[in-house]
Amino acid sequence: MVRLVTRGVYGVALLLIAGVSLPLIQSVSAQSLQPQTVDSAKKRPAKSTKSGLLPFFDQADNLVTVRFPRNQKVDITPVPPSLNAFDQKVLNTCGTFGSKVSTISIRRLLSESPQVVQQIKQTVGGELFSGRRSDNQFRDDLVTIWSDRRAFEHIFCGQMRGATQIGGLHFVGRYLQLQNQGIAGRLPNNSKAEEVIAGEVYTLGVEIRQGDRVITRDSKKGYSYVSNAQEILVDATRAFKAFRTTASANQACLYTVRDASSAPPFQAVFVKTNRAIVTFYPDATPKPNEASCGQ
């Protein structure tokens, strides 16, 4: 599995909890969904975006003190990532922030991306549930595990759950989209919760605005900078297959994310039930006694 690497960092997230409906944020122009390629050189001091929100990405050196690593200043705003065609399809499936992603939308996305489904199928040995090996059966099962507990919406899109909680939001492309739309930015004065593995994992706070009003914020969110949407789908589905449990309640394990380009392996928290994915997010400081996913 090859990954495109620039710079970045993953983050920690909260597990899935029942949502509280809030107003949807108005969609901005489609221009914010276009791929963005930038020079990796960072020269200027950090500035907030035109929206007044602190950026997730910029071309400035933004060295700050964080919770991890200790006694070391790090750049918490890498250069904007470049998104591929499938990343764009995933963002289109997400829709406006706060909207629900239907099972039909996930099925359409996978039906229109057979090469992605085939890579996942090959990675997990041809089936997710015993005896269901045909292409149609596998795709149906893939839709099931990603939709039954709203894992796709949770991981890739993010969910509004109240004034001080955002569910999920672990896809680097969604952070770029929300920044470009002037909807979301880093939570200020939040260094005690921020964690960085340079070039791989960013854990930071997020605030979401509608107009001039902050409608929700969360002090601890995060993403993997080296994982595109297809790689997240592959890794989380592989973790689902490898981590065997018959429990209907949430079960957690640590999954090792390996980047073939250059970045060293790092840990991600994976949570599932016996029939569905719940969440999947990178963790710069995982619990040492957490079970392995058995990959």
Contacts in CASP RR format, 6 or more apart in sequence:
PFRMAT RR
TARGET T0000
AUTHOR 0000-0000-0000
METHOD contacts of the structure
MODEL  1
MVRLVTRGVYGVALLLIAGVSLPLIQSVSAQSLQPQTVDSAKKRPAKSTK
SGLLPFFDQADNLVTVRFPRNQKVDITPVPPSLNAFDQKVLNTCGTFGSK
VSTISIRRLLSESPQVVQQIKQTVGGELFSGRRSDNQFRDDLVTIWSDRR
AFEHIFCGQMRGATQIGGLHFVGRYLQLQNQGIAGRLPNNSKAEEVIAGE
VYTLGVEIRQGDRVITRDSKKGYSYVSNAQEILVDATRAFKAFRTTASAN
QACLYTVRDASSAPPFQAVFVKTNRAIVTFYPDATPKPNEASCGQ
1 231 0 8 1.000
1 234 0 8 1.000
1 258 0 8 1.000
1 260 0 8 1.000
2 260 0 8 1.000
2 261 0 8 1.000
3 226 0 8 1.000
3 227 0 8 1.000
3 228 0 8 1.000
3 231 0 8 1.000
3 259 0 8 1.000
3 260 0 8 1.000
3 261 0 8 1.000
3 263 0 8 1.000
4 82 0 8 1.000
4 84 0 8 1.000
4 226 0 8 1.000
4 228 0 8 1.000
4 261 0 8 1.000
5 199 0 8 1.000
5 225 0 8 1.000
5 226 0 8 1.000
5 259 0 8 1.000
5 261 0 8 1.000
5 262 0 8 1.000
5 263 0 8 1.000
6 40 0 8 1.000
6 78 0 8 1.000
6 79 0 8 1.000
6 81 0 8 1.000
6 82 0 8 1.000
6 199 0 8 1.000
6 225 0 8 1.000
7 40 0 8 1.000
7 75 0 8 1.000
7 78 0 8 1.000
7 79 0 8 1.000
7 198 0 8 1.000
7 199 0 8 1.000
7 225 0 8 1.000
8 78 0 8 1.000
8 172 0 8 1.000
8 198 0 8 1.000
8 199 0 8 1.000
8 200 0 8 1.000
8 201 0 8 1.000
8 202 0 8 1.000
8 225 0 8 1.000
8 226 0 8 1.000
9 76 0 8 1.000
9 78 0 8 1.000
9 195 0 8 1.000
9 196 0 8 1.000
9 197 0 8 1.000
9 198 0 8 1.000
9 199 0 8 1.000
9 200 0 8 1.000
9 201 0 8 1.000
9 202 0 8 1.000
9 203 0 8 1.000
9 223 0 8 1.000
9 225 0 8 1.000
9 284 0 8 1.000
10 170 0 8 1.000
10 197 0 8 1.000
10 200 0 8 1.000
10 201 0 8 1.000
10 202 0 8 1.000
10 203 0 8 1.000
10 222 0 8 1.000
10 223 0 8 1.000
10 224 0 8 1.000
10 225 0 8 1.000
10 227 0 8 1.000
10 266 0 8 1.000
10 268 0 8 1.000
10 281 0 8 1.000
10 282 0 8 1.000
10 283 0 8 1.000
10 284 0 8 1.000
11 170 0 8 1.000
11 195 0 8 1.000
11 201 0 8 1.000
11 202 0 8 1.000
11 203 0 8 1.000
11 204 0 8 1.000
11 221 0 8 1.000
11 222 0 8 1.000
11 223 0 8 1.000
11 224 0 8 1.000
11 281 0 8 1.000
11 282 0 8 1.000
11 283 0 8 1.000
11 284 0 8 1.000
12 195 0 8 1.000
12 203 0 8 1.000
12 220 0 8 1.000
12 221 0 8 1.000
12 222 0 8 1.000
12 269 0 8 1.000
12 281 0 8 1.000
12 282 0 8 1.000
12 283 0 8 1.000
12 284 0 8 1.000
12 285 0 8 1.000
13 167 0 8 1.000
13 168 0 8 1.000
13 169 0 8 1.000
13 170 0 8 1.000
13 220 0 8 1.000
13 221 0 8 1.000
13 222 0 8 1.000
13 269 0 8 1.000
13 279 0 8 1.000
13 281 0 8 1.000
14 165 0 8 1.000
14 167 0 8 1.000
14 168 0 8 1.000
14 218 0 8 1.000
14 220 0 8 1.000
15 250 0 8 1.000
15 252 0 8 1.000
15 271 0 8 1.000
15 278 0 8 1.000
15 279 0 8 1.000
16 149 0 8 1.000
16 150 0 8 1.000
16 151 0 8 1.000
16 154 0 8 1.000
16 167 0 8 1.000
16 168 0 8 1.000
16 250 0 8 1.000
16 271 0 8 1.000
16 278 0 8 1.000
16 279 0 8 1.000
17 161 0 8 1.000
17 165 0 8 1.000
17 167 0 8 1.000
18 161 0 8 1.000
19 159 0 8 1.000
19 160 0 8 1.000
19 161 0 8 1.000
19 162 0 8 1.000
20 160 0 8 1.000
20 161 0 8 1.000
20 162 0 8 1.000
21 160 0 8 1.000
22 98 0 8 1.000
22 160 0 8 1.000
22 162 0 8 1.000
22 215 0 8 1.000
22 216 0 8 1.000
23 210 0 8 1.000
23 215 0 8 1.000
24 96 0 8 1.000
24 97 0 8 1.000
24 98 0 8 1.000
24 99 0 8 1.000
25 96 0 8 1.000
25 97 0 8 1.000
25 98 0 8 1.000
25 183 0 8 1.000
25 208 0 8 1.000
25 210 0 8 1.000
25 215 0 8 1.000
26 96 0 8 1.000
26 210 0 8 1.000
27 95 0 8 1.000
27 96 0 8 1.000
27 181 0 8 1.000
28 180 0 8 1.000
28 181 0 8 1.000
28 182 0 8 1.000
28 183 0 8 1.000
31 180 0 8 1.000
32 177 0 8 1.000
32 180 0 8 1.000
32 181 0 8 1.000
33 88 0 8 1.000
33 91 0 8 1.000
33 92 0 8 1.000
33 177 0 8 1.000
34 88 0 8 1.000
35 82 0 8 1.000
35 83 0 8 1.000
35 84 0 8 1.000
35 87 0 8 1.000
35 88 0 8 1.000
36 80 0 8 1.000
36 81 0 8 1.000
36 82 0 8 1.000
36 83 0 8 1.000
36 176 0 8 1.000
36 180 0 8 1.000
37 82 0 8 1.000
38 59 0 8 1.000
38 79 0 8 1.000
38 80 0 8 1.000
39 59 0 8 1.000
39 79 0 8 1.000
40 79 0 8 1.000
41 59 0 8 1.000
42 58 0 8 1.000
42 59 0 8 1.000
42 60 0 8 1.000
42 61 0 8 1.000
42 75 0 8 1.000
42 79 0 8 1.000
43 59 0 8 1.000
43 60 0 8 1.000
43 61 0 8 1.000
44 59 0 8 1.000
44 60 0 8 1.000
45 60 0 8 1.000
45 61 0 8 1.000
45 62 0 8 1.000
46 55 0 8 1.000
46 58 0 8 1.000
46 60 0 8 1.000
46 61 0 8 1.000
46 62 0 8 1.000
46 77 0 8 1.000
47 55 0 8 1.000
47 58 0 8 1.000
47 60 0 8 1.000
48 54 0 8 1.000
48 55 0 8 1.000
49 55 0 8 1.000
49 179 0 8 1.000
49 182 0 8 1.000
49 185 0 8 1.000
50 182 0 8 1.000
51 182 0 8 1.000
51 183 0 8 1.000
51 209 0 8 1.000
53 179 0 8 1.000
53 182 0 8 1.000
53 184 0 8 1.000
53 185 0 8 1.000
53 186 0 8 1.000
53 207 0 8 1.000
53 209 0 8 1.000
54 185 0 8 1.000
54 186 0 8 1.000
54 187 0 8 1.000
54 188 0 8 1.000
55 77 0 8 1.000
55 179 0 8 1.000
55 185 0 8 1.000
55 186 0 8 1.000
56 77 0 8 1.000
56 175 0 8 1.000
56 176 0 8 1.000
56 178 0 8 1.000
56 179 0 8 1.000
56 184 0 8 1.000
56 185 0 8 1.000
56 186 0 8 1.000
56 202 0 8 1.000
56 204 0 8 1.000
57 77 0 8 1.000
57 78 0 8 1.000
57 79 0 8 1.000
57 80 0 8 1.000
57 81 0 8 1.000
57 175 0 8 1.000
57 176 0 8 1.000
57 179 0 8 1.000
58 77 0 8 1.000
58 79 0 8 1.000
58 80 0 8 1.000
59 79 0 8 1.000
60 77 0 8 1.000
61 75 0 8 1.000
62 75 0 8 1.000
62 76 0 8 1.000
62 77 0 8 1.000
63 73 0 8 1.000
63 74 0 8 1.000
63 75 0 8 1.000
64 73 0 8 1.000
64 74 0 8 1.000
64 75 0 8 1.000
64 76 0 8 1.000
64 191 0 8 1.000
64 194 0 8 1.000
65 73 0 8 1.000
65 191 0 8 1.000
66 74 0 8 1.000
66 76 0 8 1.000
66 191 0 8 1.000
66 194 0 8 1.000
66 195 0 8 1.000
66 196 0 8 1.000
67 191 0 8 1.000
67 192 0 8 1.000
67 193 0 8 1.000
67 194 0 8 1.000
67 195 0 8 1.000
68 194 0 8 1.000
68 195 0 8 1.000
68 196 0 8 1.000
68 203 0 8 1.000
68 284 0 8 1.000
68 285 0 8 1.000
69 196 0 8 1.000
74 196 0 8 1.000
74 198 0 8 1.000
75 198 0 8 1.000
76 186 0 8 1.000
76 194 0 8 1.000
76 196 0 8 1.000
76 202 0 8 1.000
76 204 0 8 1.000
77 186 0 8 1.000
78 199 0 8 1.000
78 202 0 8 1.000
78 225 0 8 1.000
80 176 0 8 1.000
80 179 0 8 1.000
81 172 0 8 1.000
81 173 0 8 1.000
81 176 0 8 1.000
81 225 0 8 1.000
83 91 0 8 1.000
83 173 0 8 1.000
83 176 0 8 1.000
83 228 0 8 1.000
84 228 0 8 1.000
84 230 0 8 1.000
86 113 0 8 1.000
86 116 0 8 1.000
86 228 0 8 1.000
86 229 0 8 1.000
86 230 0 8 1.000
87 173 0 8 1.000
87 228 0 8 1.000
87 229 0 8 1.000
89 109 0 8 1.000
89 112 0 8 1.000
89 113 0 8 1.000
89 229 0 8 1.000
90 109 0 8 1.000
90 156 0 8 1.000
90 171 0 8 1.000
90 229 0 8 1.000
91 173 0 8 1.000
91 174 0 8 1.000
91 177 0 8 1.000
93 101 0 8 1.000
93 105 0 8 1.000
93 106 0 8 1.000
93 108 0 8 1.000
93 109 0 8 1.000
93 152 0 8 1.000
93 156 0 8 1.000
93 157 0 8 1.000
94 101 0 8 1.000
94 153 0 8 1.000
94 156 0 8 1.000
94 157 0 8 1.000
94 158 0 8 1.000
94 174 0 8 1.000
95 101 0 8 1.000
95 157 0 8 1.000
97 157 0 8 1.000
97 158 0 8 1.000
97 160 0 8 1.000
97 178 0 8 1.000
97 183 0 8 1.000
97 184 0 8 1.000
97 208 0 8 1.000
98 157 0 8 1.000
98 158 0 8 1.000
98 159 0 8 1.000
98 160 0 8 1.000
99 157 0 8 1.000
100 150 0 8 1.000
100 153 0 8 1.000
101 147 0 8 1.000
101 150 0 8 1.000
101 152 0 8 1.000
101 153 0 8 1.000
101 157 0 8 1.000
103 143 0 8 1.000
103 147 0 8 1.000
106 143 0 8 1.000
106 146 0 8 1.000
106 147 0 8 1.000
106 152 0 8 1.000
107 139 0 8 1.000
107 143 0 8 1.000
110 116 0 8 1.000
110 117 0 8 1.000
110 139 0 8 1.000
110 142 0 8 1.000
110 143 0 8 1.000
111 139 0 8 1.000
116 230 0 8 1.000
116 233 0 8 1.000
117 135 0 8 1.000
117 138 0 8 1.000
117 139 0 8 1.000
117 142 0 8 1.000
119 230 0 8 1.000
119 234 0 8 1.000
120 142 0 8 1.000
120 233 0 8 1.000
120 234 0 8 1.000
120 237 0 8 1.000
120 238 0 8 1.000
121 127 0 8 1.000
121 135 0 8 1.000
121 138 0 8 1.000
123 234 0 8 1.000
123 237 0 8 1.000
123 238 0 8 1.000
124 237 0 8 1.000
124 238 0 8 1.000
124 241 0 8 1.000
125 241 0 8 1.000
126 133 0 8 1.000
126 138 0 8 1.000
127 133 0 8 1.000
127 137 0 8 1.000
127 138 0 8 1.000
127 141 0 8 1.000
128 138 0 8 1.000
128 141 0 8 1.000
128 142 0 8 1.000
128 145 0 8 1.000
128 237 0 8 1.000
128 240 0 8 1.000
128 241 0 8 1.000
129 141 0 8 1.000
131 137 0 8 1.000
132 138 0 8 1.000
132 140 0 8 1.000
132 141 0 8 1.000
142 237 0 8 1.000
144 275 0 8 1.000
144 276 0 8 1.000
145 151 0 8 1.000
145 237 0 8 1.000
145 240 0 8 1.000
145 272 0 8 1.000
145 275 0 8 1.000
145 276 0 8 1.000
145 277 0 8 1.000
146 152 0 8 1.000
146 233 0 8 1.000
146 237 0 8 1.000
146 276 0 8 1.000
146 277 0 8 1.000
147 276 0 8 1.000
148 275 0 8 1.000
148 276 0 8 1.000
149 273 0 8 1.000
149 276 0 8 1.000
149 277 0 8 1.000
149 278 0 8 1.000
150 159 0 8 1.000
151 236 0 8 1.000
151 276 0 8 1.000
151 277 0 8 1.000
151 278 0 8 1.000
151 279 0 8 1.000
151 280 0 8 1.000
153 159 0 8 1.000
154 167 0 8 1.000
154 168 0 8 1.000
154 278 0 8 1.000
154 279 0 8 1.000
155 168 0 8 1.000
155 170 0 8 1.000
155 171 0 8 1.000
155 232 0 8 1.000
155 236 0 8 1.000
155 277 0 8 1.000
155 279 0 8 1.000
155 280 0 8 1.000
155 281 0 8 1.000
156 170 0 8 1.000
156 171 0 8 1.000
156 174 0 8 1.000
156 229 0 8 1.000
156 232 0 8 1.000
157 169 0 8 1.000
157 171 0 8 1.000
157 174 0 8 1.000
158 166 0 8 1.000
158 167 0 8 1.000
158 168 0 8 1.000
158 169 0 8 1.000
158 174 0 8 1.000
159 166 0 8 1.000
159 167 0 8 1.000
159 168 0 8 1.000
159 169 0 8 1.000
160 166 0 8 1.000
160 167 0 8 1.000
160 208 0 8 1.000
160 215 0 8 1.000
160 216 0 8 1.000
161 167 0 8 1.000
161 216 0 8 1.000
162 216 0 8 1.000
163 215 0 8 1.000
163 216 0 8 1.000
163 217 0 8 1.000
164 216 0 8 1.000
164 217 0 8 1.000
164 218 0 8 1.000
164 219 0 8 1.000
165 216 0 8 1.000
165 218 0 8 1.000
166 206 0 8 1.000
166 208 0 8 1.000
166 216 0 8 1.000
166 217 0 8 1.000
166 218 0 8 1.000
166 221 0 8 1.000
167 218 0 8 1.000
168 221 0 8 1.000
168 279 0 8 1.000
168 281 0 8 1.000
169 175 0 8 1.000
169 206 0 8 1.000
169 221 0 8 1.000
169 222 0 8 1.000
169 223 0 8 1.000
170 221 0 8 1.000
170 222 0 8 1.000
170 223 0 8 1.000
170 224 0 8 1.000
170 232 0 8 1.000
170 279 0 8 1.000
170 280 0 8 1.000
170 281 0 8 1.000
170 282 0 8 1.000
171 223 0 8 1.000
171 229 0 8 1.000
171 232 0 8 1.000
172 223 0 8 1.000
172 224 0 8 1.000
172 225 0 8 1.000
172 227 0 8 1.000
172 228 0 8 1.000
173 223 0 8 1.000
173 229 0 8 1.000
174 223 0 8 1.000
175 184 0 8 1.000
175 223 0 8 1.000
178 184 0 8 1.000
178 185 0 8 1.000
178 208 0 8 1.000
179 185 0 8 1.000
182 209 0 8 1.000
183 208 0 8 1.000
183 209 0 8 1.000
183 210 0 8 1.000
184 206 0 8 1.000
184 207 0 8 1.000
184 208 0 8 1.000
184 209 0 8 1.000
185 206 0 8 1.000
185 207 0 8 1.000
185 208 0 8 1.000
186 204 0 8 1.000
186 205 0 8 1.000
186 206 0 8 1.000
186 207 0 8 1.000
187 204 0 8 1.000
187 205 0 8 1.000
187 206 0 8 1.000
187 207 0 8 1.000
187 217 0 8 1.000
187 218 0 8 1.000
187 219 0 8 1.000
190 204 0 8 1.000
190 205 0 8 1.000
190 219 0 8 1.000
193 203 0 8 1.000
193 204 0 8 1.000
193 205 0 8 1.000
193 219 0 8 1.000
193 220 0 8 1.000
194 203 0 8 1.000
194 204 0 8 1.000
194 205 0 8 1.000
195 201 0 8 1.000
195 202 0 8 1.000
195 203 0 8 1.000
195 284 0 8 1.000
195 285 0 8 1.000
196 202 0 8 1.000
196 203 0 8 1.000
196 284 0 8 1.000
197 266 0 8 1.000
197 284 0 8 1.000
199 225 0 8 1.000
199 226 0 8 1.000
199 263 0 8 1.000
200 224 0 8 1.000
200 225 0 8 1.000
200 226 0 8 1.000
200 259 0 8 1.000
200 263 0 8 1.000
200 264 0 8 1.000
200 266 0 8 1.000
200 282 0 8 1.000
201 222 0 8 1.000
201 223 0 8 1.000
201 224 0 8 1.000
201 225 0 8 1.000
201 266 0 8 1.000
201 282 0 8 1.000
201 283 0 8 1.000
201 284 0 8 1.000
202 222 0 8 1.000
202 223 0 8 1.000
202 225 0 8 1.000
203 220 0 8 1.000
203 221 0 8 1.000
203 222 0 8 1.000
203 283 0 8 1.000
203 284 0 8 1.000
204 220 0 8 1.000
204 221 0 8 1.000
204 222 0 8 1.000
205 217 0 8 1.000
205 218 0 8 1.000
205 219 0 8 1.000
205 220 0 8 1.000
205 221 0 8 1.000
205 222 0 8 1.000
206 217 0 8 1.000
206 218 0 8 1.000
206 221 0 8 1.000
206 222 0 8 1.000
207 214 0 8 1.000
207 216 0 8 1.000
207 217 0 8 1.000
207 218 0 8 1.000
208 214 0 8 1.000
208 215 0 8 1.000
208 216 0 8 1.000
208 217 0 8 1.000
209 215 0 8 1.000
222 281 0 8 1.000
222 282 0 8 1.000
223 281 0 8 1.000
223 282 0 8 1.000
224 232 0 8 1.000
224 257 0 8 1.000
224 266 0 8 1.000
224 268 0 8 1.000
224 282 0 8 1.000
226 257 0 8 1.000
226 259 0 8 1.000
226 261 0 8 1.000
226 263 0 8 1.000
227 235 0 8 1.000
227 257 0 8 1.000
227 282 0 8 1.000
232 280 0 8 1.000
235 255 0 8 1.000
235 257 0 8 1.000
235 268 0 8 1.000
235 280 0 8 1.000
236 255 0 8 1.000
236 270 0 8 1.000
236 277 0 8 1.000
236 280 0 8 1.000
237 277 0 8 1.000
238 255 0 8 1.000
238 295 0 8 1.000
239 253 0 8 1.000
239 255 0 8 1.000
239 268 0 8 1.000
239 270 0 8 1.000
239 272 0 8 1.000
239 280 0 8 1.000
239 293 0 8 1.000
239 295 0 8 1.000
240 270 0 8 1.000
240 272 0 8 1.000
240 277 0 8 1.000
242 293 0 8 1.000
242 294 0 8 1.000
242 295 0 8 1.000
243 251 0 8 1.000
243 253 0 8 1.000
243 255 0 8 1.000
243 270 0 8 1.000
243 272 0 8 1.000
243 293 0 8 1.000
243 294 0 8 1.000
245 251 0 8 1.000
245 272 0 8 1.000
245 273 0 8 1.000
245 274 0 8 1.000
246 274 0 8 1.000
247 273 0 8 1.000
247 274 0 8 1.000
248 273 0 8 1.000
248 274 0 8 1.000
248 275 0 8 1.000
249 273 0 8 1.000
250 271 0 8 1.000
250 272 0 8 1.000
250 273 0 8 1.000
250 278 0 8 1.000
251 271 0 8 1.000
251 272 0 8 1.000
251 273 0 8 1.000
252 269 0 8 1.000
252 270 0 8 1.000
252 271 0 8 1.000
252 290 0 8 1.000
252 291 0 8 1.000
253 269 0 8 1.000
253 270 0 8 1.000
253 290 0 8 1.000
253 291 0 8 1.000
253 292 0 8 1.000
253 293 0 8 1.000
253 294 0 8 1.000
254 267 0 8 1.000
254 268 0 8 1.000
254 269 0 8 1.000
254 270 0 8 1.000
254 283 0 8 1.000
254 286 0 8 1.000
254 287 0 8 1.000
254 290 0 8 1.000
254 291 0 8 1.000
254 292 0 8 1.000
254 293 0 8 1.000
255 267 0 8 1.000
255 268 0 8 1.000
255 269 0 8 1.000
255 270 0 8 1.000
255 280 0 8 1.000
255 293 0 8 1.000
255 295 0 8 1.000
256 265 0 8 1.000
256 266 0 8 1.000
256 267 0 8 1.000
256 268 0 8 1.000
256 292 0 8 1.000
256 295 0 8 1.000
257 265 0 8 1.000
257 266 0 8 1.000
257 267 0 8 1.000
257 268 0 8 1.000
257 282 0 8 1.000
258 265 0 8 1.000
259 265 0 8 1.000
266 282 0 8 1.000
266 283 0 8 1.000
266 284 0 8 1.000
267 282 0 8 1.000
267 283 0 8 1.000
267 286 0 8 1.000
268 280 0 8 1.000
268 281 0 8 1.000
268 282 0 8 1.000
268 283 0 8 1.000
269 279 0 8 1.000
269 280 0 8 1.000
269 281 0 8 1.000
269 282 0 8 1.000
269 283 0 8 1.000
269 286 0 8 1.000
269 290 0 8 1.000
270 277 0 8 1.000
270 279 0 8 1.000
270 280 0 8 1.000
270 293 0 8 1.000
271 277 0 8 1.000
271 278 0 8 1.000
271 279 0 8 1.000
271 280 0 8 1.000
272 278 0 8 1.000
END
